[in-house]
Amino acid sequence: MSTASAQSSPAIAVHAATARATVDLAAVSANVTELRRRAGSAQVMAVVKADAYGHGLLPCATAALRGGASWLGVAQLGEALQLRAAGITTRLLTWLHVPSSDFRAAVAADIDLSAAAPWALEAIAEAARDTGRPARVHLCVDTGLARNGAYGEDWPALVAAARKLEAEEVLRVVGVWSHFAYADAPAHPSVHRQQEAFEEAVALAERAGCRLEVRHLANSAALLTNPGATYDLVRPGIAVYGLSPVPDIGDAASFGLTPAMTLTAGLSLVKRVPQGQGVSYGHQYVTPTETTLALVPMGYADGIPRNATNVGPVSIGGRRHTIAGRVCMDQFVVDVGPDLVAGAGDEAVLFGTGTHGEPTAEDWARATDTIAYEIVTRVGARVPRIHVGATGE
Ligand SMILES: *Cc1c(COP(=O)(O)O)cnc(C)c1O
């Protein structure tokens, strides 16, 4: 989403002067370069699903390629088609399908497709026959996550079905892949078990005649903590955006990563109130002294968690404060204290890199009992993404 298109929508223009998510594309590129260094000889697939974790699909995809990614990955076919429509020709994998998915469009657009069940292989093969070009398929094996992927005896059956279609030359099995359940706890016994199961699944596919181009298992957490899991290709997502997938092991800086998103808003109103005044719906906060309240024009419609009530951290005038009272749909209040003089239009920083004392997305995650992934991904559609730091700017 470009700045211009974001601001051309009247619904968003209301926020354009106030709330914004500034996304540093130079940080995205540098993060990918660091991940590529860590990946060694493995290639890097930058995962840009969910609008690049809320950071803006196309600018981030381009920035990731500038940083050295040679693949892109998305969960949904529609996201992959969007990348192709924008002229991105890089290898591109999509993995979460339903029988009504438009595999014809995918094959025509030269998108690599994951298959986890025979129905998907059949649908992809039919699309390839119609399109007149063979599809590239990555077989997904469930090695213990019990989410997507072929489980147990379904795996040899999936491989056999794929080999039949390979013989027909309607598709090529180019990859075998899986996903960890405990990548964020590298010492958990399931990590080793899943890696063994993965290698057995790969061996079975190769014995059946598959000539694999890429075997891939590692997300950000595995890439950062488990160098033995890189295989031919790694699939980092959250680390591309400069957030640590394992905050209890190390913060972003300790992994050489820089958070890309800074979420800010101009204050809407600043006023004095006496001691003992209840603030916002339900008066969940009561002023301890005569004080100054600052009104921030963002709420849960913009992705601010409602359970940030009385706990969400906000920096105003270079000082850290905490949300006072309930987060509402469009706004929340901060008690900036009896001394601080702030005015309408002054900037509130909800989160950023943390290098100027402002909170980080990880601070928000801890305060609201979730993960930084959810904090950045949920930033609402009406908050414009302002992309800075692209080459040439
Ligand atoms: C989202 C996702 C990734 C990226 O995960 P991170 O933890 O963000 O690095 C990798 N692989 C699959 C299958 C995913 O769904």
The ligand as a MOL file (V3000), in Angstrom:
LIG
                    3D

  0  0  0     0  0            999 V3000
M  V30 BEGIN CTAB
M  V30 COUNTS 15 15 0 0 0
M  V30 BEGIN ATOM
M  V30 1 C 4.1080 -17.8640 9.3930 0
M  V30 2 C 4.9300 -19.0000 8.9770 0
M  V30 3 C 6.3350 -18.8940 8.9560 0
M  V30 4 C 7.0690 -17.7360 9.5450 0
M  V30 5 O 7.0400 -17.8530 10.9470 0
M  V30 6 P 7.8120 -16.8410 11.9110 0
M  V30 7 O 7.6430 -17.4290 13.2560 0
M  V30 8 O 7.0970 -15.5300 11.7630 0
M  V30 9 O 9.1980 -16.7750 11.4400 0
M  V30 10 C 7.0340 -19.9590 8.4260 0
M  V30 11 N 6.4100 -21.0600 7.9540 0
M  V30 12 C 5.0660 -21.1830 7.9920 0
M  V30 13 C 4.4250 -22.4210 7.4870 0
M  V30 14 C 4.2890 -20.1700 8.5140 0
M  V30 15 O 2.9490 -20.3220 8.5580 0
M  V30 END ATOM
M  V30 BEGIN BOND
M  V30 1 1 1 2
M  V30 2 1 2 3
M  V30 3 2 2 14
M  V30 4 1 3 4
M  V30 5 2 3 10
M  V30 6 1 4 5
M  V30 7 1 5 6
M  V30 8 2 6 7
M  V30 9 1 6 8
M  V30 10 1 6 9
M  V30 11 1 10 11
M  V30 12 2 11 12
M  V30 13 1 12 13
M  V30 14 1 12 14
M  V30 15 1 14 15
M  V30 END BOND
M  V30 END CTAB
M  END
